[in-house]
């Protein structure tokens, strides 16, 4: 039995309100997946690597396949059909492990190319790593601590402004790296030093929180391929939506996952946390603050999307925008205003991207981009999920 006075343990169900992408670092080329297309559907089939290799060996196709890959003109579906080894559907059943529907942005002529993969189990089932959940929670705790104790962090903002004066990019990056570490150490390093040697991991109050991987509930393990789509505020003239040739494998809206969290109360109380409910309230506050900044710019045109976001408790995954900006909003004194924040984000994020000119163009928000996911003929704010407590299995 868990000592309830020292430990708290709960199980949760996470529901994807909109598509979520948690990348595994793998990027597939056109010769590493099978893409099929007809009038009503576009679909990608992912290879089972062991079965694929056995298939090539059995049919003596390794050399020809390698030759086509190196030619730079390989289309795997066309190449397989040219081998005349049977119907494509039969081959797919033999060598593929999972599949995904493909949704390109409407009215945009774009060919599918490299696909950034979603993290999955060895059998091809998508999941959300506990480290992803804990990372989002960690940012929310940092945000809360800065908001609750602004005087403790005021010096850091002065040092950030001083670092911004560095002309050399390398020097600036180094100074900011040290500052970010110092800010996080201030928030989290509250445990006794180990053998008198400072160690952020050993001293961090985050040791008091364990978060399991979120595993899929049910048997629908297929994913979707979505095209990157951003909406930007263009000066004071309106909004501009633009798609990029970047494709992500995502968990579809509606999928449910189960995970658990365990809290060491003795450790967590050092940062003001007494229950897991405290943590989730801080996570919701963090999300609400970030969405409010976006709504101030995009809320009129995307009112329905922001109404839907009210159901969310957390935002997860890649492609959702620079969420840590919310922490910097908390860090900057209100009297600094938009100008200093705009200069900061131009320096830290967009030095090499001349299309962003926050100093002269931002009225309300920095950065000034809303990340959307297009599925069918509708779009959603990317990465939103609802979380509720459920009974342990």
ROKOL-873558 format. One line per 10 residues: number of its first residue (from 0); for each residue x, z negated, y negated of C-alpha. Coordinates in steps of 0.1 Angstrom, whole numbers, plus 2048, in hexadecimal, padded with zeros to 3 digits. Layout:
# residues N
NUM) X Z Y; ... .
END
This chain:
# residues 393
0) 800 800 800; 80C 808 7DD; 811 7EA 7C6; 7F6 7F1 7AC; 806 7DB 793; 826 7EE 794; 81B 811 79F; 7FE 828 797; 7F7 846 7AD; 7DC 860 7A8 .
10) 7D3 883 7B5; 7C7 89F 79E; 7B7 8C1 7A0; 7C4 8DC 788; 7AE 8FA 781; 7BC 918 770; 7A6 920 752; 7BB 93F 74A; 7D7 950 75E; 7F7 93C 762 .
20) 81A 94A 769; 835 933 776; 853 94A 77D; 86B 946 79A; 886 95B 789; 881 979 79F; 87A 99B 78F; 86E 9B7 7A6; 877 9DC 7A0; 860 9F9 7A9 .
30) 872 9FD 7CB; 86A 9D9 7D4; 844 9DA 7D4; 829 9F2 7DE; 812 9FD 7C1; 7F0 A0D 7C9; 7D8 A1B 7B0; 7B5 A2B 7B2; 799 A2F 799; 78C A0B 79C .
40) 7AB 9F6 7A5; 7D0 9F3 7A0; 7E2 9DC 7B9; 805 9D1 7C2; 810 9C7 7E5; 82E 9B0 7E9; 846 9B5 806; 84D 99B 820; 873 99E 81F; 879 997 844 .
50) 85E 9AF 84F; 86A 9C9 836; 88D 9C8 843; 881 9CA 867; 86C 9E8 85E; 889 9FB 84F; 8A0 9F3 86C; 885 9FD 886; 87F A1F 875; 8A4 A25 86D .
60) 89C A27 847; 8B5 A0F 838; 8CE A2B 82C; 8B3 A41 81E; 8A2 A24 80D; 8C2 A19 7FD; 8CA A3C 7F2; 8A9 A3F 7E1; 8AD A1D 7D0; 8CF A27 7C2 .
70) 8C1 A48 7B5; 8AB A34 79D; 88C A48 7A5; 87D A33 7C1; 858 A2E 7C3; 852 A1A 7E2; 82F A26 7EA; 838 A4A 7E7; 857 A46 7FB; 844 A34 817 .
80) 829 A4F 818; 844 A6A 81A; 852 A5A 83A; 831 A62 84C; 832 A42 860; 80C A3C 860; 7F2 A33 846; 7FD A20 827; 7E4 A05 82D; 7F2 9FF 850 .
90) 815 9FD 843; 80A 9E4 828; 7FB 9CD 842; 81B 9CF 856; 835 9C8 83B; 823 9B6 81E; 81D 991 819; 806 990 7FB; 7F6 9A5 7DF; 7EB 9A4 7BB .
100) 7D2 9B7 7A6; 7E2 9C8 788; 7D2 9C6 765; 7E2 9DA 749; 7D8 9D5 725; 7BA 9EB 71E; 7BE A0C 70B; 7E4 A0A 70F; 7F6 A24 724; 810 A11 736 .
110) 821 A15 758; 827 9F7 76E; 84C 9EF 772; 85F 9CF 777; 84A 9B1 783; 853 98D 77B; 849 979 79A; 834 95A 79C; 844 93D 7AF; 835 93B 7D3 .
120) 83A 929 7F4; 84C 93D 810; 82B 949 81D; 822 959 7FC; 80A 93E 7EE; 80D 937 7C9; 812 914 7BD; 81B 901 79D; 83C 8ED 7A0; 83B 8C8 798 .
130) 858 8CF 780; 842 8E6 76C; 827 8CC 769; 840 8B1 761; 851 8C6 747; 830 8CB 734; 829 8A6 736; 84C 89E 729; 847 8B3 70A; 826 8A2 704 .
140) 836 880 707; 852 88A 6EE; 837 897 6D6; 824 877 6D8; 842 861 6D2; 84D 875 6B4; 82A 873 6A5; 827 84E 6AC; 84A 845 69E; 852 85F 684 .
150) 86C 848 672; 880 846 692; 885 86C 692; 887 873 66D; 8AD 875 66E; 8AC 891 688; 898 8A8 671; 8B3 8A4 656; 8CD 8AD 66F; 8B9 8CB 67A .
160) 8B7 8D8 657; 8DD 8D2 653; 8E3 8E6 673; 8CE 903 666; 8E9 909 64B; 902 913 665; 909 938 661; 918 93F 684; 8FE 941 69F; 915 930 6B9 .
170) 91B 913 6A2; 8F6 910 69A; 8ED 911 6BF; 906 8F6 6C8; 8FA 8DF 6AC; 8D6 8E4 6B6; 8DE 8DE 6DB; 8ED 8BC 6D2; 8CF 8B3 6BC; 8B5 8BC 6D6 .
180) 8C8 8A6 6EF; 8C9 88A 6D6; 8A4 88C 6CF; 89B 88B 6F4; 8B3 86F 6FA; 8A2 85B 6DE; 880 861 6EE; 888 85C 713; 8A9 84A 718; 89B 827 718 .
190) 8A8 819 739; 8C8 804 73E; 8E8 819 73F; 8F6 81E 762; 919 80F 765; 91C 810 73F; 91C 836 740; 901 848 72D; 8ED 85F 744; 8CD 86F 737 .
200) 8BE 873 759; 8C5 850 765; 8B9 841 744; 89A 856 73F; 878 846 741; 86D 866 752; 87B 857 771; 85C 842 771; 845 861 777; 844 875 797 .
210) 830 896 798; 82A 8A9 7B8; 827 8CF 7BA; 804 8DC 7B5; 7F9 8ED 7D5; 7DD 907 7D7; 7BB 8FB 7E2; 7A9 916 7F7; 7B6 936 807; 7B4 94F 7EA .
220) 7D9 953 7E4; 7DA 976 7D4; 7E7 977 7B1; 7E4 98F 793; 7FD 9A4 780; 7F8 9A2 75A; 809 9B4 73D; 818 9A0 721; 801 9A1 703; 807 990 6E2 .
230) 7F2 98E 6C3; 805 988 6A2; 7F9 97F 67F; 805 99C 669; 80E 98E 647; 7EC 986 637; 7DC 9A6 642; 7CE 99D 664; 7D8 99D 689; 7EC 9B6 69D .
240) 7EA 9B6 6C3; 806 9C6 6D6; 80E 9CA 6FB; 831 9CB 70A; 83E 9DB 72A; 843 9B9 73A; 82E 9B0 758; 829 98D 767; 81A 983 788; 801 967 77F .
250) 7E9 94F 790; 7C6 95B 788; 7AD 946 774; 797 931 78B; 7B1 927 7A4; 7B3 902 7AD; 7D1 8ED 7B6; 7D7 8C9 7C1; 7F4 8B3 7B7; 7FB 88E 7B4 .
260) 80D 877 79A; 81D 856 79F; 825 83F 781; 83E 822 781; 82D 80B 768; 84C 7F6 761; 860 815 756; 844 828 745; 83A 80A 72E; 85C 80E 71C .
270) 84D 82D 70B; 82A 81F 707; 81A 82D 727; 806 814 73B; 7F1 82C 751; 7F0 850 75C; 7D1 854 746; 7E8 84D 728; 7FE 86A 732; 7E1 882 735 .
280) 7D3 878 713; 7F5 880 704; 7F6 8A1 716; 7D4 8AA 708; 7DE 8A0 6E5; 7FD 8B5 6E7; 7E9 8D3 6F3; 7CE 8CE 6D8; 7E8 8CD 6BC; 7F8 8ED 6C7 .
290) 7D7 8FF 6CC; 7CC 8F3 6A9; 7EA 904 699; 7E2 925 6AB; 7BD 922 6A3; 7C4 91F 67E; 7D1 943 67F; 7C0 953 69C; 7A0 93F 69F; 789 957 68C .
300) 791 976 6A1; 794 962 6C2; 77A 947 6BD; 76D 94A 6E1; 790 946 6EF; 796 926 6DC; 774 919 6E7; 77F 91F 70B; 7A0 90D 704; 78C 8ED 6FD .
310) 788 8E9 723; 7AE 8E8 728; 7C3 8C9 72D; 7E5 8DA 730; 7F7 8FB 729; 810 907 743; 828 922 74C; 83C 93E 73E; 82F 956 723; 81A 93C 711 .
320) 830 93B 6F2; 849 923 6E4; 835 903 6EB; 851 8EC 6E1; 84A 8F8 6BD; 82F 8DD 6BE; 84A 8C2 6C2; 85C 8D0 6A3; 83B 8CF 68F; 839 8AA 698 .
330) 85E 8A5 68E; 85C 8B4 66B; 84E 89E 64F; 82D 8AC 641; 83C 8B0 61F; 855 8C9 62C; 838 8E1 631; 838 904 640; 857 911 62F; 871 8FC 641 .
340) 860 900 662; 85F 926 65D; 884 927 655; 88B 911 673; 879 928 68C; 888 947 67D; 8AA 938 683; 8A5 929 6A5; 88E 943 6B5; 88F 964 6A3 .
350) 8B1 96A 695; 8B3 98B 6A8; 88F 996 6A3; 88A 9A5 681; 865 9A9 688; 860 984 681; 863 979 65C; 853 957 65C; 863 94D 63B; 84F 967 628 .
360) 831 96E 63E; 824 94E 64E; 807 93E 63D; 7FE 925 658; 811 929 679; 834 92C 685; 839 93E 69D; 81C 954 695; 813 963 6B7; 7F6 95C 6D0 .
370) 7FE 964 6F4; 7E0 974 707; 7D9 97F 72A; 7C3 99E 72F; 7AE 9A0 74F; 795 9BB 752; 788 9C1 72F; 78B 99D 723; 7A8 987 718; 7B0 962 719 .
380) 7CA 94B 70A; 7E6 94A 725; 7EF 92B 739; 7D2 914 735; 7C7 8FB 750; 7AE 8DE 754; 7B8 8BF 767; 7A2 8A5 777; 7A7 887 78D; 79B 88A 7B1 .
390) 79A 874 7CF; 7BA 874 7E4; 7B8 888 804 .
END
